[in-house]
Amino acid sequence: MKRVLSLILMIGIGSFTLRGQVTFPRNDVKDERSRAFIFKNATIIVDHQHTIKNGMLMIKDGKIQNVAQTLNVPEGYTVIDLEGKFVYPGLIDIYTSYGLPAVKKIQNNFWGREQIQSATKGAYNANQAIKPEYAAAEEFAMNSEKAKKLRNLGFGSVLSFRADGIARGSSVFATLGNDSENVSMLNTAVAAHYSFNKGSSTQSYPVSAMGYIALLRQTYLDAEWYKSLKTKPFTDQSLVAWNQLQSLPQIFETNNWLQLLRADRVGDEFGKQYIIKGGGDEYKRIQEVKATGASLIIPLNFPEAFDVEDPLDAMKLSLKQMLHWELAPTNPGILEKNGIEFAITTHRVESGKFWKNLRKAIGHGLSEETALKALTTIPARLINMDDMVGSLKTGMVANFLVTSGNLFSKDVVIYENWIQGKRYVINPMDQLELAGKYDLNFMGNSYNLEISGKPGKHSAKIIINDTTSVKVKMKVQRELVTLNFDIGDKEISDKEIRFSGWVDGKDIQGRGQLGNGDWVSWQALHRDDLSEEDKADPVADKADSDYGKVLYPYLGYGNAQVPTQKSLLFKNATVWTNESDGIMQNTDVLVKQGKIVKIGKNISDKAAEVIDATGKHLTSGIIDEHTHIAATSINDVATNSSMVRIGDVINPDDINIYRQLSGGVTAAQILHGSANPIGGQSALIKFRWGASPEAMKIKGADNYIKFALGENVKRSRSTASRRYPQTRMGVEQVYMDAFTNALEYEKEWKSYNKLSTRQKATADKPRRDLVHEAMLEIIRGQRFISCHSYVQSEINMLMHVADHFGFKVNTFTHILEGYKVADKMAAHGVGGSTFADWWAYKWEVRYAIPYNPILMQMAGVTVAINSDDAEMARRLNQEAAKSVKYGGMSEEDAWKMVTLNPAKLLHLDDRMGSIKVGKDADLVLWIDNPLSIYAKAEKTMVDGIIYYDMQEDLKKRKFIQHERARLVHKMKEAKKGGASTQKPFETSHVEFHCDVIVGDHVLYLGEH
Amino acid sequence: MYQIAKIMKRSILLIFLLAGFTNLTMAQTMVIPANPQSTPLLLVGATAHIGNGQVIQDAIIGFDQGKLTVVGDATQNFDKAGYKVINVAGKHIYPGFILPATDLGLTEVSAVKATIDNDETGSINPNVRSIIAYNTDSELIPTLRFNGILIAQVRAFGGLISGSSSIVQLDAWNWEDALFQADDGIYLNWPNREKRLFDEKTFTFKTVPNENYSPQIRQLEEIFTETLSYKNNEQNQKANLKLMAMKGLLDGSKRLFLNVNDAKGIIEGVKFAKKMQVKNIVIVGGGEAYLIKDFLKAENLPVILGNVHSLPRREDDDVDLPYKMAYLLHQQGILTGLSYRGTQSSRNLPFFAGTTGAYGLGKEEALKLITSNTAKILGIDKRVGSLEVGKEATLFVSEGDALDMRTNRLLHAFINGRQLQLDATQQALYEKYKNKYQEE
């Protein structure tokens, strides 16, 4: 299956002909036909730009020989008259798994036994999800049933890949004909495929989006290194294949705009511009999507309307779900308007819905020209097959459609789909034209029958009067006609009437049975043609004028207009400075360009908006040293996961950002979880509600990393676990090992770098290792540890390890037994970021006491209170207040534990954490003493931008209510109009704590 | 045996509490249950929060032999002879807070199975009694008392019918001693109409209908109808522990605590219980009770809300919905109490109430949620829940507003007039390390 090397050499062979089968044995007399045809009188759409009216198309041996207004008809060609018909290039779908076996689904059990090594047999990659050696060409087998489905939609050729793994190997390009694979496969290795989904891999690592990214990055480095080696120290056929695939188009699968941006960032790092399969929601962040510069492959996966009749059930829906129902069909049009190049795929869209949705997209802003491009020339060009498919030019594969008219009109009939010069009839072309007005006579009564639509797609109704009509089910098979209807008159027939008949000139007649079984004769006499008005049947759905606005972020509490910076002057506030001035009464604070510019009495500034803060408290924003909100994933599972980065998976659309703004939080460290002794790299963010993932990050902030000790990392709750370490003893060894090896790594590189250019030419380069590099950064003081910790023995151990390697542990987080070793912590210079009162959840917290903060403070440790919890984070002011209760800490000191002290622990105190001229205007205006349970944030601002405002919040609630009501009404209208619907369901995000693991197949909810 | 070993281990720090004598230099790790009240006590000069909405400034609160004898202000005329006066001027007095629907004493460390006794196997367990597993020596209990919680209703979780709950007071030698009211109710988890599935594609949970909903309701229907026929003809039936336990629901001697959150589930659960002739129904959880206030009012049903300090369930919900939910129910005149599921934060009950105070209710109305309202809901309001003459002297004195963590600092606490020892292991550890660092 994986004899990849020889296969890849076949790239570019490409031009099979129908006579390619000469090598095959015969079981008949020789019957080789040239399939030479000339089509005339057709409207030929050569490509989206060129149309030839009344043109001619000449094909032979599966190839187009010529296309022109007029052509001489040589001997030996069959002429087909396509009077009134249209000819289009066959459509192309470059995102299918057509002809490939289904991928085995696997179920991981997080609490089960870990699989540390790859289970792939043979000399392949160390990670089971890296499968570049997979060549779809080796397994590709035509599938007549699936081919027919796609042909019926108008597709003539597809790219086909196996959706398995993070690196998925190469795809094939094939036509959808019924000939053997030898004929239909046009290219055996057309593109290389990637995803953020480990597929059937049973290996434990990676389980998270950030793990997928880290694995991809390391694999790029490994492949480059492996290629550079003169002598290979080991055989890795996956890396060989990876390198061979690099010259092909690189296609990355994503399912939403967030993943799309992440994939592009990976590509940027390694000089790759992926073609990205999107999720169909690009409109939500169109500017960022555009900035990637990527060409896209877009599905038409528009959601169905919801059943909203029951208001309690409808509450399950979020505004975001409802709005996406409305706006998803606008996505292709918005992409077009923004000049983003894209192909359209049938991926994950039922075949019955493809055309419906495409026409819907056209109704909602997509031009027909772009739609055609997205199904022909663009996909062809993206995968370098545009010399063979995508347009109707001499020498290209004879893949084309014959239709009744404009391909995108609602009543178009696709008659034939020609593939490699072979005809596949979809709807017989010789269908009779029956449209018109008829007198339907039976039992002495006469009715007004109207038949509309195109041949092969007729529909009929009986018009009773101006406002009522009866639908007639009509079926036409060549000259035979069947009609079924319920006339609604009991005296004539109490049940449905069934007619069977035949066409007789312009009329139709036949026999039929009434509801009671009586046989009758009937006639439909042609009276008149349909008027132009009756025929008028414009393209698909009409566009709406009243779309909801895209919200940033895309949920109810988002903003259509992201708020902007203003000059603000707070008058007469009680100002908690966190500086030597302490708590200042009746004081003014002026904010300009996102900075605090003046603090004092009687400040005035004409340009500033004045906010009366009389009786209110102004403080710097709360900084949460330990959060897990605003990220798509939190834990990966390698014992040393230092190569994974939370910064890769920031999710700015987390409602908890807004909820925490309402609790006065303005910045946080998003930490990796505590599943491993060495966790991933942190992201430090400000709560800029509505910003892009990158814009959330605090520019120039120091680098941090999560470490963890104790029960979680030794997998105490899994009896099946065999992952090293299983004891606190082993945890120490993990650290000793990681740092020792990092130093070895450094040495290796140093000696390599010392070599002269000439020596380097013959020497092998050392391997770059993202894990060692992160560990080295720690030793060199370029990355700082925040370590999840509970009991004293292990806390002391880590300080010894740090001393041994000559660095300082920056922060112990949780640190519930910090009070027992606070003197040692002070001596080491490590801070403590703890809970106010939180225990009873694990054995290792049984000596947690609420006096921990005050005791650590007494010993001289910088103490912060963190949340590690999306709910507690919005009450961190109250958590700080608990130290006033437990141990009698001063209110000023208590307040610093959630502002200035975490800023210090995060090395941000030069710009955040206190109210001081020159610092960032991350401020909160409280209606009461901020330590009181009765305090509420009235305004919360980041960089001088007010992101939460109590009054604005009330407006947002109203907005949500009205917007929901509007969409409920619209959905009900859609349902009335015949749209199919789905039952409402509730979606909710995983709320992350330290040991929540979410991967493609894994989920565990735990506590701290 | 374990308990003895524990005592030996800590005996170095052990100082016995003697009447009228406290050693402040070294705290006690052992919590010793207080002796019955021997001296009549008079608390003078504090602001008394009665627990029924009333506040008395400069109050006089007297009690003798465990019962309140005087509740009034300084102007009240009465014979102070025999009372030992404690001056608490400027302080605040509250009735002991009541924590319902808790597994306090049944769960010590939620990650360690050996310490958990809150969920019996099987789905219909009305006969299972929480009280006999209630561990009076749980190290968590002093941390609740320290915040003002003096009474708790202990229940089991799990299954459809989890078991019989009992009410305890939090200063006792053993469970028999702790009993305030035995087997006061039965906890029933109304089946979920929907279940949550994890959707890999979107990394979110998605709800789908629960196919077990109807079968589970049928299961409940069976036990209730059997109970009815059992009750009507007990002499001629074979003994059945489950039906015997259930019987009290039908004769009114036990309350049915109907654990349910979603609006439609509440309606269906209540209709079911009424059909089954249950006399007293209490909604526990009630996350969506605010959506069907009219129904609850019409049925005159009380609600014990779940954790106030929680996130809104839905993204579009008002950001402060859990905080103001009690207010929304109160507005409609629904009798409301507060609870907390789990042991990790139940000690913060006063601050849950404080939050509801900040979000619409006001302080005194918020106080009722954890005192008189809960007492009424549990049917113990004749004995506790407010500071009224004749009721039990279960109360405490705080430095300031006890619903605010900034000012909640207990000076004295009494259960039935017995003065509690408030300090325990945590305070001992505090003293131990404070001394260490102060000496250094």
Interface residues (C-beta under 8 A of the other chain):
Chain A: N255 N256 L312 M315 K316 S318 L319 K320 L555 G556 Y557 T632 S633 I655 N656 Y658 R659 S662 E711 S716 R717 Y819 K820 A822 D823 D837 W838 W839 A840 Y841 K842 W843 V845 R846 Y847 I849 P850 Y851 L855 M858 A859 A870 E871 M872 R875 Q878 A881 K882 V884 K885 G887 E891 N929 L931 S932 I933 Y934 A935 K936 D953 R957 I960 R964 K983 F985 E986 T987 S988 H989 V990 E991 V998 D1000 H1001 L1003 E1007
Chain B: T107 E108 V109 S110 A111 V112 E139 L140 T143 E194 R196 F198 D199 E200 K201 T202 F203 T204 F205 K206 T207 V208 P209 A263 K264 L291 H309 S310 L311 P312 R313 R314 E315 D316 D318 V319 D320 T343 Q344 S345 R347 N348 F351 G354 T355 G357 A358 L403 D404 M405 R406 T407 N408 R409 Q426 Q427 L429 Y430 Y433 K434 K436 Y437 Q438 E440
